[in-house]
Structures are given as C-alpha cells and as structure tokens.
Amino acid sequence: SPPGKYSIGEDKPKKWVALIAAAHQIPYVATASIGDPYDFYRKMKKAASVDGPAFVQVLAPCVPGWRTPPEKTVEIAKLAIETGLWPLFEIENGDFHNIKFQRFPKDGKFKKPIEDYLRLQGRFKHLFKKPEAIEELKRQIKEVWRILGKEVELL
C-alpha cells in the first residue's frame, strides 16, 4: 500500500487480459458478466466445448473489495455493460476481424452514464472529487472499444 491516508489508485489503464489471450490465438476468448446470466451460461458452455484452451474473463463484483451493498451486486454488473464500461465479446482463434459482440447498441451510443456504475462503489468515491479522472476513465474505455473496432459514445 502507498504511504499516507489516501491513495488515488492505479493511474495506468487496466490490462484487458482477454485481449492479451486473443493475441496469443487461443481458440476461444470471451468476456462475460454475471449481469447477463444467459450470455454468461452460453459462453461457459461454448468454452467447455472448445478443442484446446479457452479463456473467459468474467466481471463479477466483489462486495468487500468494491465496497458495495451485497444486494446491488447484479445491478452493478448490469451497469458495467449498459454504460459501455464492460464490453461483451467473443474472439475465436485470434481473429480480431470477426469479433462477435453482445449487447452492443446499434447506434454505438450507451444510454447510461458511467457515473451510475461508479457511484454505487465505495472504491470510486474519490473520483467524484476529480471530474477529470472520470473523463480520463471514459477516454480509456473509448480506446478499448476502438481497439475492438467500434466507435462509441459514452454519457
């Protein structure tokens, strides 16, 4: 832990392990979330049926670590998808030209603001004191979508 009472947290963009796995041409790579149980189930079933390695990166909120009320766990996972913060996709055999997206808005515009997702988590409380930090997070999220081949509009 850093010295002092407060920490601003990690100042570098997070690594998207699913994209790293896909770059290594693993036969099946996907992202999933407990916020969409049908998509989650389908991807787990598909990963289990693949001949060779498969990797599924799952978003599942951690109540104590994220400092959230337990009853909000699924709502937070859904908001991660609905705000554009957590892309749901599948990449087979490292083929970035044929990425399959789930729950992507046709117009590329996510309808819920990222702040709705952040506000429910104590771990992000400090970001609301620095609006530029939230704007930087949005920039990083747009960059992930750009890498995935999609232009998006975030609220």
N, C-alpha and C positions, 0 to 999 in steps of 0.2 A: 504494500500500500504506500502511496506517496505521503510525504510528511505533511503535517497540518491537519486542520479540522475538515476541510473541504477539498474535493477533487473535481475537476471539470470532466473527468472521464477520458476515454480514448479520443485523441484528436485526429486519428487517421481513419480513413474509410475501412469498414469491416471487409474481411475477405469472404467472397462468395465461394464456399467450398464446393458447391455443386458445379460451378463454372470451372473450377480447377479440375475436378473429376472428369467433366466432359472434355476438357482439353487433352486429357490422357486417353481419350477414346474408349472409356468404359462403355460396355454395351448399352446400359440403361442408366440415365441420370435424371432425377426429377426433384422438384421441390413440392412440398405438401404442407398442410396445416391442419391442426385439429379444428380450425374454424370452418372447414369444409369436409365433414366426415366421409361423404360419398367419394369425393376426389381422393382423399387420403386412402380409403379402402381400395379403390381401383388401382392406385399406384403401388400400394404394397403387394397386391395380388400380382400385378404385372412384374414387379421387381423379383418376386419369388419364382416366377416362371421363366425368367431370362436364363439363357445358357451362358454362363460366365458371370462375372461380377456385376453388381448393380449397386447404385448409391441413391438414397433418397434423403434429402435434407429437409427436416421437419421443423416447423415453427410450433412450439408448444410452450406457452408462457409458464414461467417459474414463479409461483406465488411469493415465496420469501425473497428470492433474488431480485425480482422485478418490483417488489413492494406493492402488490396488488391485492384487492379483496378476492378470496377464492371463488366467489360466485360470479366474478367478472372474467374468469379465465377464457371461456369460449368467446365471449363478446370481444375481448382484446384480440384474440386470434382472428376473428372475422374482420375486425377493423384494420388489421395489418394488411389483409387482402383488399378490402374496399377502399383504402386510402392509396394503394399502389406501392406501399412500403415492402410488401412481400409478394413478389411475382410467383405465380404458379405456372410451371412449365415442365416440359419433358424434352430431353435431348437423347437421341439414340445414336450410338457408335460415333460420338463426337461430331455429328453433322449439325453445325450451327446454322446451316442454310435452311433447315427444315424443322425449326423449333416448333413444338406444339404448345400453345398457350391455353390456359383455362381461366375463365372469369376475367378476361381482358375486355374492357369496354370498346365497343366498335369504333367510337369516335376518339379513343385514346385519352378521354377525359375522366379522371376519377372523381366521383361525386362527393366524397367525404374528405374533409381536411385532415392532414397528418396530425394536427394538434389534438383531434379527437382520440387518436390512438395514444399519443404521448401523455395526455392529461390523466389517464387512468393509472399511470405507473409512477410510483414514488421515485424510481431511479432516474426519471427525466424531469423532475420538478425544477432543477436548476436551469434547464433550457429556457423556461419561460421568463427568466430574468435577462436573457440574451437572445433577442429575436434573430440576430444574425446567425446564431448557432442553429436555429431551426431552418433558416434559409439555406445554410450550408448542407444540412441533412437532406433537404429537398433536392439540392444540386447533385449530391451523391446518388440519390435514388434515381434521378433522371439519367445519370451516367450509366447506372446498371441497366436500365431499360434500353439505353442507346446501344450498349454492348450486345444486348439481346435482339437488337434490330428494330426497336419500337420507339417512336417519339410519343411522349406522354405529356399531359397537362395535370399538374397536381394543385390541389387547393391549399 
